[in-house]
Amino acid sequence: MTKDKKLPDEEKYATLLDFDKVFCFDLAKVKKPEVDKKIKKLAELREKYRKEKQWQKADEIRKEVEKTGYLIEDTEQGPKIRKK
């Protein structure tokens, strides 16, 4: 169910928290790891280049981000940054 690409992330999270009430894992207490500000800035710059159709510059930034241990995933809701 949580792999459904049509279901917004917020709705997936709410569903998981509902299940958690049954299984008592206390998932609501788990904090999402923060993405480094430098990585966020690079992702924003990459998105700017993508909108300007400067694909080579956008790809260079993606590679730079990957060297730091993060991936940028392009989604319908915009770019998502996650650890490798």
N, C-alpha and C positions, 0 to 999 in steps of 0.2 A: 504494500500500500504506500509506503513512503517513497518509493521510486517513481511514483506517478508524476510525470513532468507537467501535467495540467493542473495539479493541485499546488497552490501557492505554499512556499516554505512556512509561512506563519500558520497555515492550516495544518500542515504536517506536524509542526511542533506542538500545536494545541492537541492534536490527536494523540501524540506520544505522551503528553502529560496526562491525558485522560486514562490511557492504558496504565500509566505509572501509578495512578491511584489504586489500581487493582493489585499490581505487582510490588508496590512499595520499594522501588529503587531510589526514590528521592531525586529523580532527574532534574527537577526544578532547581535544586541546590547546586548543580554542576554548572560552572561558569564556562562560557565559550572562550577559548584562547583568543587573546587580542592579536591582531595582525600589526606588525611593526609599521610605524608611520611612514617610514621610507618606502616600504613596499606598497602601501596605499597610494602614496604620491606617484610612484612609478605606474601603477595600474591606472590612475586617473590620466596621466600623460599618454599612456598607451591608448586609452579609450579616445582621447582627443585626436591622436594620429589616425585611428581607425575611422573616425567620423570624417576626417579630412582625406581619407583614402590613401594615406601615406603608409602603405602596407609594410614596406621594408623597415621603416623606423619602428612601427608597432611590433614587428617580429623581433627586432633587436632588443626591445624592452622586455618582451616575453622571455627571451633567452636569459637576459640579465636577472630577471625575477626567479627563473628556474634555478639559476646557480645559487641562490640564497636558500633554496629548499622549499619554495612555494610554487604553486601552479595557479595560473589564471584561467578560469573556465568561462567561456562566453555563453551566457544564457539569455533567454527572452527578457528576463528581468534586469539584465545588465551583467557586467563581469563579476564573477565570484572568485575570491582568493581563498586558497586552502593549502595546508601543508601537504607535501609529497607523501 
